[in-house]
């Protein structure tokens, strides 16, 4: 096997900080041995990973990019151990340390470092950033904000870790790929689905016929789809849709299909939306509600000759109300281990 070596590169261009993505262009490419997925550092500090490589240049996805993911540990200065989680870029210049399963409080000033991950080219102990907002003993449910050590605007020279441990075979640092294995607490899901359906049925008499109302089942669908792999999201979406068909009198089929499509669409956004935050959950719920209700309403309008645009407006109103409910439910959902625990580390980083 090829031993890991270090390749010096100069930064040609760094993206404007006002743009959504955080990338930089370096003057090394495939002819120098650079491949997609290789780790990039500046001294002891993590810069990012190679996103794509041309013959003489390569684009690096920086730590602060919204779809950047890597396993890290938050360590108290002077201590030998800390808590581990998944570092996620946010696009605002900072990062978030998420899926922290430990209950130990993480305080401002802690240092975030890499955890040894030879498969993706990361040695242990590289400096990623500093905690600027901690979480007091709430583990996975707290928002730990991390400021990266590297300032993209000041980047001039970087080091690419080339070799056996950083070949890039599975080193893409973008949103996760499906690994096929799931840790799903379907009992928790069944309970939540039953409660959502019961709430929907109980609330229906409050609203006049034809008036829009928030969809609790869609909020559950969004919470699951934004945290899991595609297969799990599809099963959850189809199940919730079939349950809606059976309880609404529509007969098996229509909602099962639209909810399945909504789950697929929402799942595709999980690399850029954070369901533990009200904004991320609200947007996910809006997308899911629109995808689930708009096609169904439009088809019925065309079939029976009723108002097409009225159906569109109704679906939009449902989506807006569901988005509000989703934003309000973001924190409570994050505290339900059976939901928040559905994103295993191997899937997040695959």
N, C-alpha and C positions, 0 to 999 in steps of 0.2 A: 504494500500500500504506500501511496505517496505521502511523505511526511508533510505536515503543515508548515508553510513558509509565509513570509510577510512581503507584500508587494507595495511599494510606495507609489502614490498617485497624486496628481494635482487636481484641484477642483476647478473646472472650467466655468461652470455656471451653477448658481444656486437659485432655486425658485423664489419668486417674490413672496414674502411672508403673508401677503394679503390673499393669496390664492388658497384654495381648499386643500390641495395636496402639498406635501412637503417632500421634495426630491432635489437631488443635486447631480450634476453631470461631471464625471471624472475622465481623465485622459488615458485610461487603460481599458483594454477590451479583450476579446477572445484570443487574439494573437499573443496576448501576454498571460493567458491562462485564466482570465476572469470569466466566471460563469454566474448566471442568475442564482440568487440565494446565498452568495458568499457574504460573510460578515465584514463590516467596515468599521474601523475604529480610528480615533485620533489620540495617540498615546494610550493611556489607560481608560479613555472614555469611549463609550459606544456612540457611533454615528448613525448606523443603520444597516441595511442589507442591500445587496445588488438586486435591483428590480429586473433589469434587462441589460444584455451586453451586446454591443456591436463589435465590429472588427477592431476598432481603435478607441472606442469610447464606451462608457457604461453609465447607466442611470441608477442612482442609489436612492432607495426609499428611506427617508430619515425617520428617526424615532418618533417624532411628533406627528407623522402622517396619520390620518384618521383610521386607516386599515392596518397599521403596523401592530404586530402582536409578538410577544416573546415572554418566556418564563423568567421571572426575577424574584429577588428576595429583598425585603426591607429590613435593614439591620441598624440597630442602635449603635451609635459611635462608641467604640471601645468594647462592644459586646461581640461574642463569637458566633452568635446565632440570631435568627430573626424569623420573620414570617414570609411565606412564599405566596405568589399569586401570578396573574397574567397581566403584563403591562400592555396597555392599549393607548395608542395615540388618539388625540381628540381634535386636532386641527386648529386649536386655539393657542398653540405654542407649548402647552403643558400636556401631560399624560395622566392616565388613571391606572392605579393598581387595583385590579378587580379579581373576583373569585378567590379572595383570601379566606381560607377555611379556618385559620387559627383565630382564637378568641383574644389573643394578646393585643392590648392597645398599641396603636402605631401613632407616634407623635411627630409633630413638626421637627425637622432637623435630622431625622433618620436618613440614612443613605440607602439608595436602591442599587443593587449590584446584580450582575448576571449569575445564573445558576448553570453549572456545567451541563452542556447539551451537545455532545460531540456530533450527533446526527445532523444538527443544524449549524454546526460550526462555531458554537459559543463555548469558550473556556469560562471557568468560574472566576468571579472576583472583579470583572470589568465594571467600571463605574457608569451607571446609567443616568442617575439624577438624584435630586434631593427632595424629600417630602416637604411640601409647603402647606399641606392641609392633612391632618391625620384623622384617625377614627378611633374613638375611645372604647375599645373592647367589643365592637359590634361585628368584627370579622368580615365575612363576605358582604354584609349589608351596608358597610360604611363606604363613603367615597374618599379614597386616598388619592390626593392630587400630587403629582410628581413633576418637578421642573427639570428638564433634561440638562445634563452638564455641558452639552455642546451647543453653541450658538451657530445656527446655519449661516447667518450673515457673515460670521467671522471665519468660516472654513476656508483654508487655503491648501493644506496638504492632509491626506488621509492614508491609512494603511488598510489594504485588503488582505484578509486572512485566506490564503490560498492553500489548498491541499486536501488530504483525505477527510479531514473533519469538517471541511467547508466546501464540498463539491457542489452543493446546491441541489442535490437530488430531491430533497424535500425541504428546501430552504426558503421557499416563497414565504414572505412575511405578510402576505395579504390575508384577506378573510379566509377562514378555514375550509378545508375540503372534508368530505364525508369519510369517515373511517370504517363505517359498517357496524361497529359495536356501540351499543348504547347503554347507559345506566338511567333508566327511566322509572320513576315511581308512578306507575299507572294507577295505583290505588288513590294517590293524592289527586291525580288528574281526574279520575272518575268522580271523586267527591266534589271537586271544583266544578266539573261539568254539570253535575246534578244541581248544585247550588246556583250556577249561572242560569240554567234552564228554568229552575223554580222562580228565580228572581224575575226572569223575563215574562213568565206566565202571570206572576202576581202583579207585575207593573202594567200589563196590557190593559186592564180595565180602566186604569187611570187616564190613559190616552184615548182620544176619540179615534174611531176607525179611520185609517188613512193618515193619521198624524205620525210624524217621525218620533222615534224614541231611541235612546242609546241601546246598543246591543252588548249585553254582558258576556255572551259566549264569544263574541269577536275579540273582546279584551283578553279573554283567556287564550284564544287562538294566537293573538299577537304576542302575549307573554311567552308562550311556548315556542313559537316560530322564530323569535328573535334570540332564543337561547340554545337552540338545538340544531341538529343536522337535518338535512332535507327529508330523509325517510321518516324521522320522528315527527317533523312538522306536518308531513303529508298524512300520516296516520291520525294525528290529533285533529287536523282540519277536516278530514273525511268523517271522522267519528262525530265531531261537533255538528257538522252539516247534516249527517244522517239523523242525529238526535233532533235537530231543528225540523227536518222533514216529517218525522214521526209525530212531533208535538204540535206542529202548525197545521197539519192536515194536507200538506202539499203532496204527500206521497213520497216514497223513497226515490231520490235521484237529484232533483234540482238544486237544493241547497248543499247536498253532499258534493256536487261538482263545483259549485261556486266557492264554497268554503275551502275545498281542496286547492283551487286556483289562488285563493287569497292567501293560504298558508305558503304556497310556493313563492308568490310574489313578496310577501313579508319576509320570508326566510332569506331571500336574495339580498335583503337590506341589512342583514345582521352584522355585516362588517363595518357599517358606518353608523348604526343606531345603537344606543345603549339603553336597554329596557329598564335599568335600575334608576334612570333619570326620567322625570316627568315629560320633558320634551321628546326624548327618544321613544318612550312608550306611547305618547300621544300621537306622534307621527306614524308609528307602526300600526296603531289601532285605526287611524284614519285610512291608511292605505288598505288594510285588511277589510275594513267595513265597506269601503267603496268597491273593492274587487269582489266582495261577496254579494252585495245588494244591487249594485248598478246593473250587471248583466241580467239578473233575475227580473228586476223591474222592467227593464227595456224589452226583454223578450215577451213578458206578459202584455205590455202596452202594444207592441206590434201585433201580437196574436189576437187580442180582443179589440183592437182599434181604439184603445183609450189614449189619453194624452201622453205622448212620448216624453215631452219635455217636463211634464209634471212628474213622471217616473224618475227622470234624471235629477230633478230638484229634490224629490223625496229621498233618493239614495244619497245625495250630497248632504242633506240635513242629518240623516242617520249617521253618516261618516263623521260629521262635525261633532255631534253629540257623543258619539262613541270615542272620539279623540279626547274630548274633555274627560269622560269617564276613565279612559286609559291613563291619562296624565295623573288623575287623582289616585288611581290604583297602583301607580308605579312602585311606590314605597311599600305598601302592604304586600304586593306580589313578591317583592324582593325578599321579604321576610318569611316566605313560605319555602322551606328547604326543598320540598318536592318539586318546586318549579325552578328556583334559582340553582339547584344542584344538577340541572339537566345538561350542563355544558362541560363534559369531562375535559381535562387538560389536554389529552392527546388529540381531541377533536379541535379544540381551539387553536392548537399550534400546528396541526397537520398541514 
